[in-house]
Amino acid sequence: MRFAGPVSLLFFLAGCTQPGLPEPGSDAYRETVTAFYKSVASVQSGEGVGAETNLLRATELAPDEPALWYNRGLLALRANEFDAGRPLLDKARALAPENSQIVLLQGVLASNEARPDSAMAHFREAIALDPASIKARYALVQEINRLGDPAL
């Protein structure tokens, strides 16, 4: 399954009152938000290098923001850089373990790496975290179909 969605704004700087996130209104906060939105513009214009540069800067300023790590992982997957994407998604997951979108993208990574058991486990976990997730359900069915499971 290829993940073609736009760069996500999952929970960007939600709250911003915890350690590892800049204080709202501070120069670091403004710089982080600016770097993030520059990365979004870079992705939308097809400039992946600019997006990665800006997201890297944003993660330096707000290392505990899971959306930044998720988006860096998403960019790596789009570039088929699976080895680079895995630790980025793992970091996002460590920061937001209950986020179904992160788990779903980890499943997409596993699917792209031809690890169907891991992919299906991630898709099932994403569904458990968000039973209304059509994307996770569709990804699971696609993975099962790709394997040619006769039980369907």
C-alpha positions in Angstrom: 0.0 0.0 0.0 1.4 3.4 -1.0 0.7 6.3 1.4 -0.1 9.3 -0.7 -1.8 11.6 1.8 -0.5 15.2 2.3 1.8 16.1 5.1 -0.2 15.7 8.3 -1.0 18.3 10.9 -1.7 15.6 13.5 -1.3 17.5 16.8 1.3 20.0 16.0 2.6 21.7 19.1 -0.6 20.7 21.0 -0.6 22.5 24.3 3.1 23.5 24.1 3.4 23.5 27.8 5.4 20.3 28.2 9.1 19.8 28.3 10.6 19.5 24.8 8.1 22.0 23.3 8.6 25.7 23.0 6.5 28.0 25.0 3.6 29.6 23.0 4.5 33.1 22.0 8.3 32.6 22.3 10.7 33.1 19.5 11.4 29.4 19.5 7.7 28.7 19.1 7.4 31.1 16.1 10.5 29.7 14.5 9.2 26.1 15.0 5.8 27.0 13.5 7.5 28.8 10.6 9.8 25.9 9.8 6.8 23.5 10.0 4.7 25.5 7.5 7.7 26.0 5.2 8.0 22.2 5.1 4.3 21.9 4.2 4.7 24.4 1.4 7.8 22.6 0.2 5.9 19.3 0.1 3.1 20.9 -1.8 5.4 22.4 -4.4 7.3 19.1 -4.8 10.5 20.2 -3.0 11.2 17.3 -0.7 14.6 18.5 0.3 13.3 21.8 1.5 10.6 20.0 3.5 13.1 17.7 5.2 15.4 20.7 6.0 12.6 22.6 7.6 11.2 19.6 9.5 14.7 18.8 10.8 15.0 22.3 12.1 11.5 22.1 13.7 12.4 18.8 15.4 15.5 20.5 16.8 13.3 23.2 18.3 10.5 20.9 19.5 12.0 17.4 19.9 8.9 16.1 21.8 6.4 17.0 19.1 5.2 13.7 17.6 3.7 15.3 14.4 7.2 16.5 13.4 8.7 13.0 13.6 5.6 11.5 11.9 6.0 14.0 9.0 9.7 13.3 8.6 8.9 9.6 8.5 6.2 10.2 5.9 8.7 12.1 3.7 11.2 9.2 4.0 8.5 6.7 3.0 7.5 8.8 0.0 11.1 8.8 -1.1 11.2 5.0 -0.5 13.9 5.5 2.2 12.4 2.9 4.5 15.5 2.4 6.7 15.5 6.2 7.3 11.8 6.3 8.0 11.6 3.5 10.5 13.4 5.3 13.4 11.5 8.5 12.7 8.1 6.7 13.0 9.4 4.8 16.1 10.1 8.2 17.7 6.7 9.6 16.8 5.1 6.4 18.2 7.1 6.7 21.5 5.8 10.2 21.9 2.2 9.4 21.0 1.7 5.6 21.5 -2.1 5.8 21.2 -2.1 7.7 17.9 -3.7 5.4 15.2 -2.3 7.4 12.3 1.2 6.7 13.4 0.5 3.0 13.8 -1.2 3.0 10.4 1.9 4.5 8.8 4.1 2.0 10.5 1.9 -0.7 8.9 2.3 1.0 5.5 6.1 0.9 6.0 6.0 -2.8 6.9 3.8 -3.5 3.9 6.2 -1.7 1.6 9.1 -3.7 3.1 7.2 -7.0 2.3 6.6 -7.8 6.0 2.9 -8.7 5.8 2.6 -10.1 9.3 3.9 -6.9 10.8 1.8 -4.8 8.5 -1.4 -6.6 9.4 -0.5 -6.4 13.1 -0.1 -2.6 12.8 -3.3 -2.2 10.8 -5.2 -4.2 13.4 -3.7 -2.1 16.1 -4.6 1.1 14.3 -8.2 -0.2 14.0 -8.3 -1.1 17.7 -7.1 2.5 18.5 -9.6 4.1 16.1 -12.4 1.7 15.2 -13.8 4.3 12.8 -10.6 4.4 10.7 -11.6 3.5 7.2 -8.0 3.9 6.0 -6.8 1.3 8.5 -9.6 -1.1 7.6 -8.9 -0.7 3.9 -5.2 -1.1 4.4 -5.8 -4.4 6.3 -8.1 -5.7 3.6 -5.6 -4.7 0.9 -2.8 -6.5 2.7 -4.9 -9.7 3.1 -5.9 -9.6 -0.5 -2.3 -9.0 -1.6 -1.4 -12.2 0.1 -4.2 -14.0 -1.6 -5.8 -15.3 1.6 -8.4 -17.8 0.6 -10.4 -17.2 3.7 -11.8 -14.0 2.2 
